[in-house]
């Protein structure tokens, strides 16, 4: 019978742990850069395995639900239709081992995000959920593809993954989070840090009520040409028509997202 190896004080010390297995070390301030890299690499590897070359990103309020009051129900239904139409016509349904283009990607939460993921699921297409860890508990919606459902600690890395493969951005009505994500992409476009992609705001009446874009021009804080960075749409078919007019679709060839 082999004697067991004695556990010495040296072997019990935290310094003796293998770095990759030492959670206290990995979660320390000095390893923040490593955690950034891990959050990038884990999602990147999974997306490559699934052949996801480009995405259509859908933003919108987590508070809009199916059957909601007034126009909220329409927003949900149209977001679901966008998920379905883009998945059917954009290249997400390929099954021959080639790249998938225009895969629906959302923040992975409820509301409009769930609706867009649900539309993709309705037609058997994969879709992505880029979830974020928040102080209050958030669970991923049940419609994103499990193998493409990710969780991030850092908003910055989550935003990078949302932007880096985007062939287009569809922004449904939302609040602070939606504004944050929308203006992030608009700023990348305005400054030339991202190639031209269509940015479509759903329901012009909502957006023109909550943001006075023309006042920004009048005050000189943006240029008149900046108003051409985005367009409006009033239905899911309208969204697809404007995506198609901007070159999004099955004929993309080697197009591969924003290249961030």
C-alpha positions as CSV (number, residue, x, y, z in Angstrom):
1,X,0.0,0.0,0.0
2,X,1.4,3.3,-1.1
3,X,1.7,5.9,1.6
4,X,-0.2,9.1,0.9
5,X,1.9,12.2,0.2
6,X,2.0,14.4,3.3
7,X,0.5,17.9,3.0
8,X,3.2,20.3,4.2
9,X,2.8,24.0,5.1
10,X,4.5,24.8,1.8
11,X,2.1,22.8,-0.2
12,X,-0.9,24.3,1.6
13,X,0.2,27.8,0.9
14,X,-1.8,29.8,-1.8
15,X,1.5,30.6,-3.5
16,X,1.9,26.9,-4.3
17,X,-1.4,26.7,-6.3
18,X,-1.1,26.4,-10.1
19,X,-1.9,29.9,-11.4
20,X,-4.6,28.7,-13.7
21,X,-6.4,27.0,-10.8
22,X,-5.9,29.8,-8.3
23,X,-9.2,31.7,-8.3
24,X,-8.0,34.3,-5.7
25,X,-5.1,35.1,-8.0
26,X,-7.2,35.2,-11.2
27,X,-9.7,37.6,-9.6
28,X,-7.0,39.9,-8.2
29,X,-6.6,43.5,-9.4
30,X,-3.3,42.6,-11.1
31,X,-5.0,40.0,-13.3
32,X,-7.6,42.4,-14.7
33,X,-5.9,42.4,-18.1
34,X,-5.9,38.6,-18.2
35,X,-9.6,38.5,-17.4
36,X,-10.2,40.9,-20.3
37,X,-8.3,38.6,-22.6
38,X,-10.3,35.6,-21.3
39,X,-13.6,37.3,-21.9
40,X,-12.5,38.1,-25.5
41,X,-11.1,34.7,-26.3
42,X,-13.8,32.4,-24.9
43,X,-16.6,34.0,-27.0
44,X,-14.3,34.3,-30.0
45,X,-13.5,30.6,-30.0
46,X,-17.1,29.6,-29.7
47,X,-18.2,32.0,-32.5
48,X,-15.5,30.7,-34.8
49,X,-16.5,27.1,-34.1
50,X,-20.0,27.9,-35.2
51,X,-18.7,29.7,-38.3
52,X,-20.3,33.0,-37.3
53,X,-18.7,35.5,-39.7
54,X,-21.1,38.4,-39.3
55,X,-24.1,39.5,-37.3
56,X,-27.1,41.8,-37.3
57,X,-27.2,43.3,-33.8
58,X,-30.6,44.1,-32.3
59,X,-30.9,46.4,-29.3
60,X,-34.0,47.5,-27.4
61,X,-35.6,47.7,-24.0
62,X,-35.6,44.7,-21.7
63,X,-39.0,46.0,-20.3
64,X,-41.0,45.5,-23.5
65,X,-42.9,42.2,-23.4
66,X,-45.2,40.1,-25.6
67,X,-48.8,41.3,-25.3
68,X,-47.7,44.6,-23.6
69,X,-49.8,47.7,-23.5
70,X,-50.4,49.7,-26.7
71,X,-47.5,50.0,-29.1
72,X,-45.2,47.9,-26.8
73,X,-46.8,44.8,-28.1
74,X,-46.1,45.9,-31.7
75,X,-42.5,46.6,-30.9
76,X,-42.1,43.1,-29.5
77,X,-43.9,41.4,-32.4
78,X,-41.8,43.4,-35.0
79,X,-38.6,42.6,-33.2
80,X,-39.5,38.9,-33.4
81,X,-40.2,39.3,-37.0
82,X,-36.9,41.0,-37.6
83,X,-35.2,38.0,-36.0
84,X,-37.0,35.6,-38.3
85,X,-36.7,37.6,-41.5
86,X,-33.0,38.3,-41.1
87,X,-32.2,34.7,-40.2
88,X,-34.2,33.3,-43.1
89,X,-32.8,35.7,-45.7
90,X,-29.4,36.7,-44.4
91,X,-27.4,33.5,-44.3
92,X,-27.7,32.3,-40.8
93,X,-29.4,29.1,-41.8
94,X,-26.5,27.6,-43.8
95,X,-25.9,23.9,-43.0
96,X,-23.1,23.0,-45.4
97,X,-20.2,23.9,-43.2
98,X,-19.5,27.3,-44.7
99,X,-19.7,30.6,-42.9
100,X,-22.9,31.9,-41.3
101,X,-23.6,35.6,-42.1
102,X,-26.0,38.0,-40.4
103,X,-26.6,35.9,-37.4
104,X,-28.9,37.7,-34.9
105,X,-27.0,39.0,-31.9
106,X,-28.5,40.6,-28.8
107,X,-27.6,41.5,-25.3
108,X,-29.2,38.2,-24.3
109,X,-31.7,39.5,-21.9
110,X,-35.5,39.7,-21.8
111,X,-37.9,42.1,-23.8
112,X,-36.8,43.2,-27.2
113,X,-33.7,41.1,-27.0
114,X,-35.7,37.9,-26.3
115,X,-38.0,38.8,-29.1
116,X,-35.2,39.0,-31.7
117,X,-33.6,35.8,-30.4
118,X,-37.1,34.1,-30.5
119,X,-37.6,35.1,-34.1
120,X,-34.4,33.3,-35.1
121,X,-35.4,30.3,-33.0
122,X,-38.8,30.2,-34.8
123,X,-37.0,29.3,-38.1
124,X,-34.4,27.0,-36.5
125,X,-31.6,29.5,-36.9
126,X,-28.8,30.1,-34.4
127,X,-28.6,33.4,-32.5
128,X,-26.3,34.9,-30.0
129,X,-26.8,36.3,-26.5
130,X,-24.1,38.5,-25.1
131,X,-25.2,38.7,-21.5
132,X,-23.7,41.0,-18.8
133,X,-23.4,40.3,-15.1
134,X,-25.3,42.9,-13.1
135,X,-25.7,43.6,-9.4
136,X,-29.3,42.5,-9.6
137,X,-29.8,39.0,-11.0
138,X,-30.2,38.7,-14.8
139,X,-30.8,35.4,-16.6
140,X,-30.3,34.8,-20.3
141,X,-33.5,34.5,-22.3
142,X,-34.6,31.0,-23.4
143,X,-34.3,31.7,-27.1
144,X,-30.6,32.3,-27.8
145,X,-28.6,29.3,-28.9
146,X,-27.2,27.7,-25.7
147,X,-23.7,27.3,-27.2
148,X,-23.8,30.9,-28.3
149,X,-25.0,32.3,-25.0
150,X,-22.2,34.1,-23.2
151,X,-21.8,36.0,-19.9
152,X,-19.5,39.0,-19.5
153,X,-18.3,40.9,-16.5
154,X,-16.9,43.9,-18.5
155,X,-19.3,46.1,-20.5
156,X,-16.3,47.1,-22.7
157,X,-15.6,43.6,-23.8
158,X,-19.2,42.8,-24.3
159,X,-19.6,45.9,-26.5
160,X,-16.6,44.9,-28.5
161,X,-18.1,41.5,-29.3
162,X,-21.4,43.2,-30.2
163,X,-19.7,45.5,-32.6
164,X,-16.8,43.6,-34.2
165,X,-18.9,41.3,-36.5
166,X,-21.8,43.6,-37.0
167,X,-23.1,44.0,-40.6
168,X,-25.9,46.1,-39.3
169,X,-27.6,47.5,-36.2
170,X,-31.3,47.6,-35.6
171,X,-32.3,49.7,-32.6
172,X,-35.8,49.3,-31.1
173,X,-37.1,51.7,-28.5
174,X,-35.3,51.5,-25.2
175,X,-33.8,53.4,-22.3
176,X,-30.4,54.1,-20.9
177,X,-28.8,50.8,-21.9
178,X,-30.2,51.0,-25.5
179,X,-29.0,54.6,-25.8
180,X,-25.5,53.7,-24.5
181,X,-25.1,50.9,-27.0
182,X,-26.6,52.9,-29.9
183,X,-24.4,55.9,-29.4
184,X,-21.3,53.7,-29.0
185,X,-21.8,52.4,-32.6
186,X,-22.8,55.8,-33.9
187,X,-19.6,57.3,-32.4
188,X,-17.5,54.5,-34.1
189,X,-19.1,55.4,-37.4
190,X,-18.8,59.1,-36.9
191,X,-15.1,58.9,-36.1
192,X,-14.3,56.4,-38.8
193,X,-13.3,53.7,-36.3
194,X,-15.8,51.3,-38.0
195,X,-16.6,50.8,-41.7
196,X,-20.0,51.9,-42.9
197,X,-22.8,49.7,-41.7
198,X,-26.6,50.4,-41.7
199,X,-27.9,51.7,-38.4
200,X,-31.7,51.5,-38.4
201,X,-33.9,53.0,-35.6
202,X,-37.3,51.4,-35.4
203,X,-40.3,53.6,-35.0
204,X,-39.3,57.1,-36.0
205,X,-42.1,58.7,-33.9
206,X,-40.5,57.3,-30.7
207,X,-36.9,58.3,-31.6
208,X,-37.9,61.8,-32.7
209,X,-39.8,62.3,-29.5
210,X,-37.1,61.3,-27.2
211,X,-34.1,62.7,-29.0
212,X,-34.0,66.0,-30.9
213,X,-31.3,65.1,-33.4
214,X,-31.8,68.4,-35.4
215,X,-31.2,70.4,-32.2
216,X,-27.7,68.8,-32.0
217,X,-27.0,70.1,-35.5
218,X,-28.4,73.5,-34.7
219,X,-26.2,73.8,-31.6
220,X,-23.1,72.7,-33.7
221,X,-22.3,69.7,-31.6
222,X,-22.7,67.3,-34.6
223,X,-22.6,68.0,-38.3
224,X,-25.6,67.8,-40.6
225,X,-24.0,64.9,-42.4
226,X,-24.0,62.9,-39.1
227,X,-27.8,62.6,-39.5
228,X,-27.1,60.3,-42.5
229,X,-25.4,57.8,-40.3
230,X,-28.8,56.3,-39.4
231,X,-32.2,55.7,-40.9
232,X,-35.6,54.9,-39.6
233,X,-37.9,51.9,-40.2
234,X,-41.5,51.2,-39.3
235,X,-41.9,47.5,-39.9
236,X,-39.7,44.3,-40.0
237,X,-40.0,44.2,-43.8
238,X,-38.9,47.8,-43.9
239,X,-35.9,46.9,-41.8
240,X,-34.9,44.2,-44.1
241,X,-35.4,46.4,-47.2
242,X,-33.0,48.9,-45.8
243,X,-30.5,46.3,-44.7
244,X,-30.7,44.8,-48.2
245,X,-30.3,48.3,-49.8
246,X,-27.1,48.7,-47.8
247,X,-25.7,45.4,-49.2
248,X,-26.7,43.0,-46.4
249,X,-27.7,39.6,-47.6
250,X,-26.8,36.2,-49.1
251,X,-24.6,37.8,-51.8
252,X,-22.1,39.2,-49.4
253,X,-19.2,37.0,-50.5
254,X,-16.2,37.8,-48.3
255,X,-17.9,40.5,-46.2
256,X,-17.0,39.8,-42.6
257,X,-18.5,42.4,-40.3
258,X,-17.1,45.6,-39.0
259,X,-13.5,44.4,-38.7
260,X,-12.9,46.1,-35.3
